[in-house]
Amino acid sequence: MPLLRLWAGLRRRRWRLAALRNRLVHVYDEIDDTRVHELLAAGLPDLDAFATALARLVR
């Protein structure tokens, strides 16, 4: 199934975004805004690709 392959292929990048989320929630007083921007800029296209594949699947 293409969606599962895509999700598995994004595993490392999903981990980075999850780690960022945890840091934002739990250690917000030590956030480096530049690093947050870099991680989001790199991670959002992956999430968009997954959302697009998921939308195609449910149509």
Backbone as JSON, one array per atom type, in Angstrom:
{
  "sequence": "MPLLRLWAGLRRRRWRLAALRNRLVHVYDEIDDTRVHELLAAGLPDLDAFATALARLVR",
  "N": [[0.85, -1.18, 0.0], [0.72, 2.16, -0.96], [0.45, 4.36, 0.79], [1.23, 3.41, 3.31], [3.89, 2.79, 2.78], [4.87, 5.35, 2.22], [4.44, 6.57, 4.74], [6.14, 4.99, 6.34], [8.54, 5.63, 5.11], [8.85, 8.21, 5.94], [9.52, 8.02, 8.54], [11.88, 8.72, 10.12], [11.88, 11.5, 9.82], [9.38, 12.11, 10.85], [9.87, 11.47, 13.48], [11.65, 13.47, 14.19], [9.96, 15.73, 14.05], [8.12, 15.05, 16.03], [9.78, 15.04, 18.25], [10.42, 17.74, 18.28], [7.91, 18.84, 18.85], [7.51, 17.8, 21.44], [9.57, 19.09, 22.79], [8.79, 21.77, 22.49], [6.48, 21.78, 24.02], [7.25, 20.85, 26.57], [9.75, 21.95, 27.28], [9.76, 24.67, 26.85], [11.01, 27.04, 27.59], [13.59, 26.95, 26.72], [13.82, 27.19, 23.99], [15.07, 27.42, 20.71], [14.52, 29.67, 18.36], [15.39, 29.81, 15.7], [16.17, 27.18, 15.15], [13.7, 25.87, 15.44], [12.31, 26.98, 13.28], [13.88, 25.96, 11.16], [13.44, 23.16, 11.45], [10.66, 22.98, 11.1], [10.39, 24.02, 8.52], [11.7, 22.03, 7.09], [10.15, 19.8, 7.75], [7.4, 20.23, 7.18], [6.78, 19.89, 4.36], [6.92, 17.08, 4.18], [4.82, 16.26, 5.84], [2.75, 17.37, 4.39], [2.92, 15.86, 2.02], [2.21, 13.35, 3.03], [-0.43, 13.9, 3.93], [-1.65, 14.52, 1.5], [-1.44, 12.07, 0.14], [-3.01, 10.52, 1.84], [-5.5, 11.79, 1.56], [-6.04, 11.19, -1.12], [-6.37, 8.48, -0.9], [-8.73, 8.17, 0.6], [-10.72, 9.18, -1.0]],
  "CA": [[0.0, 0.0, 0.0], [1.58, 3.33, -1.09], [0.37, 5.23, 1.97], [2.06, 2.83, 4.37], [5.29, 2.97, 2.38], [5.19, 6.76, 2.43], [4.51, 6.79, 6.19], [7.37, 4.35, 6.81], [9.65, 6.4, 4.57], [8.95, 9.47, 6.68], [9.69, 7.68, 9.96], [12.92, 9.54, 10.78], [11.45, 12.9, 9.83], [8.27, 12.21, 11.82], [10.47, 11.44, 14.81], [12.18, 14.82, 14.45], [8.85, 16.64, 14.34], [7.57, 14.67, 17.33], [10.73, 15.53, 19.25], [10.24, 19.19, 18.34], [6.65, 19.07, 19.57], [7.74, 17.53, 22.86], [10.41, 20.16, 23.32], [7.98, 22.98, 22.57], [5.5, 21.64, 25.1], [7.83, 20.57, 27.88], [10.96, 22.7, 27.58], [9.55, 25.86, 26.03], [11.88, 28.15, 28.0], [14.91, 26.76, 26.12], [13.58, 27.02, 22.56], [15.86, 28.19, 19.76], [13.58, 29.98, 17.28], [16.0, 29.48, 14.41], [16.09, 25.71, 15.0], [12.28, 25.54, 15.23], [12.01, 27.34, 11.9], [14.55, 24.99, 10.28], [12.77, 21.86, 11.53], [9.35, 23.08, 10.48], [10.58, 24.18, 7.07], [12.07, 20.72, 6.54], [9.15, 18.78, 8.04], [6.06, 20.47, 6.65], [6.54, 19.23, 3.07], [6.68, 15.65, 4.41], [3.46, 16.13, 6.34], [1.87, 17.68, 3.27], [2.92, 14.68, 1.14], [1.41, 12.3, 3.67], [-1.83, 14.31, 3.93], [-2.12, 14.39, 0.12], [-1.6, 10.62, -0.13], [-4.16, 10.07, 2.63], [-6.71, 12.32, 0.92], [-6.29, 10.38, -2.34], [-6.82, 7.14, -0.48], [-10.11, 8.18, 1.14], [-11.68, 9.66, -2.0]],
  "C": [[0.9, 1.25, 0.0], [1.59, 4.22, 0.15], [1.26, 4.71, 3.1], [3.55, 2.96, 4.04], [5.74, 4.41, 2.59], [5.36, 7.05, 3.92], [5.79, 6.19, 6.77], [8.59, 5.13, 6.33], [9.88, 7.71, 5.31], [9.24, 9.25, 8.16], [10.69, 8.59, 10.67], [12.48, 10.99, 10.87], [10.27, 13.1, 10.78], [8.82, 12.24, 13.22], [11.0, 12.83, 15.16], [11.07, 15.8, 14.79], [8.21, 16.32, 15.69], [8.49, 15.16, 18.46], [10.61, 17.05, 19.4], [8.98, 19.53, 19.12], [6.85, 18.87, 21.07], [8.58, 18.63, 23.5], [9.62, 21.45, 23.48], [7.02, 22.94, 23.76], [6.16, 21.58, 26.47], [9.04, 21.42, 28.26], [10.91, 24.03, 26.82], [10.45, 27.03, 26.4], [13.28, 28.05, 27.4], [14.83, 26.62, 24.6], [14.46, 27.97, 21.74], [14.97, 28.43, 18.54], [14.12, 29.63, 15.91], [15.89, 27.98, 14.14], [14.65, 25.26, 14.75], [11.91, 25.83, 13.78], [12.62, 26.35, 10.93], [13.81, 23.65, 10.27], [11.39, 21.9, 10.88], [9.46, 23.23, 8.97], [10.92, 22.85, 6.41], [10.94, 19.71, 6.69], [7.79, 18.99, 7.42], [5.82, 19.87, 5.27], [6.28, 17.72, 3.22], [5.26, 15.42, 4.92], [2.45, 16.42, 5.25], [1.79, 16.49, 2.31], [2.08, 13.56, 1.73], [-0.07, 12.65, 3.63], [-2.43, 14.17, 2.52], [-2.36, 12.92, -0.23], [-2.81, 10.07, 0.63], [-5.47, 10.55, 2.01], [-7.05, 11.55, -0.35], [-6.85, 9.02, -2.0], [-8.29, 7.13, -0.07], [-11.13, 8.71, 0.16], [-12.44, 8.54, -2.63]]
}
